[in-house]
């Protein structure tokens, strides 16, 4: 595979990539080449079971302490995703979520609204930084510039994450895809945020402006709003690295979770790809591992700079291998490996890291059109402070026929008037090709069967366990 690594590095050099990005890729490639699986056996870890909850101090946190901490905080949103799994070819954060006061609101519009709202409420600067990819930068910045309420001076609005070649599985060489050369490249995972921050020099800029903490989260998680209460706790805790975790539900069993490494005594992120097959049942058991990783992270800048300096800007994070096709929408294209690292894995590098339990309201990710189905429904209300508000944040199970609803264009065509009401729904299962009329409602265990032909739910109809309910009471 040495020839493969050299060929990849030559491609990166031809693209004018930085020494940091090449060195980071070299490290990940060598880990992959050595086939270091890195199992985290259940016998080698201790589950994380007893941690501080925001509820423990929410009502007692002094307002002055909370505001002071927020005034020293910057918001960093990971905004490099294209949402290719939903058929998008532009920034995922520009996907419309729902309307607010007659305006169509996209992820990025809501994020900007959240930041501006917190600035006005607490009278703080609260700088926002987008970690864009080379494919999301232009469109995302254009959307920000068109927002008349958002302004920022002195601190750059974006940093650009690195990118790397996709590796041909059988040869280890960089893949070629003449039909769409842009698909020959991929991001190195959200763990790349650390080397990007280091290389950009923005950590020094933030400190120069009196910023001591960074709150990092994904742009597709609209629950990750700036929080003065959590900022206040983090500032007082003395911790250098803090991750928000939430209680597992059956839907979260396959997500990453934090454990204590028995050998080091430190907190460690364990992704399901690192769980030995013999330990899968225990790892997914919410009674044994009750919390999952929300990927909402708070970091003390001075401590991060120190560790980055020790490692020359490249943190030694576990390498994740994603096996895909070069065109993720076409399974017949060349099979490739994408090497990544996870942002939360850096927790093991900090002596005084901690986790904090947050409510489900701070974890509202959209990875599929099934997630979007819920966010666009009447389960949510977008408040004037841009909070995605729901009664209990316990959502119905959604199963949409992937043949007709996986792609966002197909999804939108089948809900031309918006998704049905979910207020009374315990679950929704749609099999086959159904298009929905106006003001439809799902209740109980709503189920539509496949009719082997395009079908229609008329305006105002109710869908239950037997499908479209007959109007028998008139």
Secondary structure as UniProt FT lines:
FT   HELIX           2..14
FT   TURN            15..16
FT   HELIX           19..33
FT   TURN            34..35
FT   HELIX           42..44
FT   STRAND          45..47
FT   HELIX           54..56
FT   TURN            57..60
FT   HELIX           63..70
FT   TURN            71..72
FT   STRAND          73..79
FT   HELIX           84..86
FT   HELIX           92..94
FT   STRAND          96..100
FT   TURN            101..102
FT   STRAND          103..106
FT   HELIX           107..122
FT   STRAND          128..132
FT   TURN            134..136
FT   HELIX           137..145
FT   TURN            148..149
FT   STRAND          158..160
FT   STRAND          163..165
FT   STRAND          167..168
FT   TURN            169..171
FT   TURN            178..179
FT   HELIX           181..184
FT   STRAND          185..187
FT   HELIX           190..192
FT   HELIX           193..200
FT   HELIX           202..208
FT   TURN            209..210
FT   STRAND          213..218
FT   TURN            219..220
FT   TURN            222..223
FT   HELIX           228..237
FT   STRAND          241..247
FT   HELIX           250..252
FT   TURN            253..254
FT   STRAND          257..261
FT   TURN            262..264
FT   STRAND          267..270
FT   HELIX           272..274
FT   HELIX           277..279
FT   HELIX           280..283
FT   TURN            286..288
FT   STRAND          291..300
FT   HELIX           301..310
FT   TURN            311..313
FT   STRAND          320..325
FT   TURN            328..329
FT   TURN            331..332
FT   STRAND          335..340
FT   HELIX           343..349
FT   TURN            351..352
FT   STRAND          354..357
FT   HELIX           360..362
FT   HELIX           369..375
FT   TURN            378..379
FT   STRAND          381..382
FT   TURN            384..385
FT   STRAND          388..389
FT   STRAND          397..400
FT   HELIX           402..405
FT   HELIX           408..414
FT   TURN            415..417
FT   STRAND          421..430
FT   STRAND          434..436
FT   STRAND          441..448
FT   STRAND          455..457
FT   TURN            459..460
FT   STRAND          462..464
FT   TURN            465..466
FT   STRAND          467..468
FT   TURN            472..473
//
